[in-house]
Amino acid sequence: MADVTRHREAVVKRILDGKGKASQPQRRAAFDNAGVAEPARALIDKVVNHASKITDEDVAAVKQTLSEDEIFELVVCAAIGQATRQLDAALAVLDQATEELA
């Protein structure tokens, strides 16, 4: 489990703090799904809550103000942020269940 945690932390650190076209505050906002500026807010919220419903029009709306590289980075940050929250929640439930069984 230590290796998994270490690798997960490395991925998160890289997407949030590494070099990129999107600014670090933009990437952090997308990762947290909080404080994302328009027009990217709607797209990032969709990535987090309804990824299967993203359309070409959603992406085109963001292309008016952000480059494709920036959009890609923000989408990746949003997806990894949501996956991290879901994994953390699942691990917390498992920990609680394990404690209750002990």
Buried (B, 14 or more C-beta within 10 A) or exposed (E): EEEEEEEBEEBBEEBBEEEBBBEEEBBBBBBBBEEBEEBBBEBBBBBBEEEEEEEEEBBEBBEEEBEEEBBBBBBBBBBBBBEBBEEEEEEEEEEEEEEEEE
